[in-house]
């Protein structure tokens, strides 16, 4: 068996954290390659729902449930968890770097490092020094990566990914795409991968 | 192993349909008894989100995904599926009957019959004659059941269930409660039941 699974995520998204930490192992079991697709939920929530905040903050009942659910999911999958002091974090900077990093050998490690910083270490992923230290931690050259992300041909990448997410019908995160089928929600990872076994 | 699982559902909810058709068999596997809890999402959506329609209609991207997802889930669980011509259907009448029916031996059959009428047969579950025919179909006496539902001590039941749903932190459907833990979404049925095996 083989194939590809696109993983569409936002670093600010709690359920994307769980998916990001699980996807490599789950995909490896069916021999699938992960294609990492960072994008920004903010502009999508604003355009589709007219809100400038996370739906989990806008609707406190949903938020209350989500925080408890995250604790449970992290226990289930044995993932470290620490509720961030700021939610949602501004994920633009970390995502702009991810948009040029995901093709690199250290790209997936960088993605996991950012998620861990946000949801296991309660660090400020909007701070350039934090992103730089995460890049160094995964063996990349922070200055070179930032310089590359700022090149005129690379700068629009994140916006293009977000536009593409809208075209794909995305309205939240995380999402998986297998054989052109969109799956929304971290708990649908296995259903998405099952398409590759049919 | 034994225990109880509360199943909170709205007849208008597509994902509640999938859960309703799966829950008895899944619960039987772990020896759990199902407690059926009909309630109305409409007042909750209005109070929490300020909308008078399904969130799947309010946000077309979410709606488009949901309809495709339902086809897939029904194929996965081998459930009949026919997209209703009206969505969401007004589920008040059928739910008022469910509020007095779920303790009856034919109660669970009635719940499944209403869901099937809505999502497999595209019938109008807001019509009294449809609800009457579903009651007859499961072996109940339609006139007697309607008379009972209209007794002054029974009439407030559905509203009380909806109030209780809010108190439990419910913001959508379906939901499962096991050992005081709330699980939202039909795909969390197995996680909820797993609490009984711990």
Contacts between the chains, C-beta under 8 A, distances in Angstrom:
chain1	res1	chain2	res2	distance
A	48	B	59	5.2
A	48	B	61	5.8
A	48	B	62	7.8
A	49	B	59	6.2
A	59	B	48	5.3
A	59	B	49	6.3
A	59	B	171	6.2
A	61	B	48	5.8
A	61	B	166	7.8
A	61	B	169	5.7
A	61	B	170	7.4
A	61	B	171	4.1
A	62	B	48	7.8
A	62	B	171	4.8
A	62	B	172	7.8
A	64	B	169	5.9
A	65	B	169	5.8
A	65	B	171	6.7
A	65	B	182	6.4
A	65	B	184	6.0
A	68	B	182	7.7
A	69	B	183	7.9
A	69	B	184	7.5
A	72	B	181	7.6
A	72	B	191	7.6
A	76	B	191	7.3
A	166	B	61	7.8
A	169	B	61	5.7
A	169	B	64	5.9
A	169	B	65	5.8
A	170	B	61	7.4
A	171	B	59	6.2
A	171	B	61	4.1
A	171	B	62	4.8
A	171	B	65	6.8
A	172	B	62	7.8
A	181	B	72	7.6
A	182	B	65	6.3
A	182	B	68	7.7
A	183	B	69	7.9
A	184	B	65	6.0
A	184	B	69	7.5
A	185	B	185	7.7
A	185	B	187	7.3
A	187	B	185	7.3
A	187	B	187	4.9
A	187	B	188	6.8
A	188	B	187	6.9
A	191	B	72	7.7
A	191	B	76	7.3
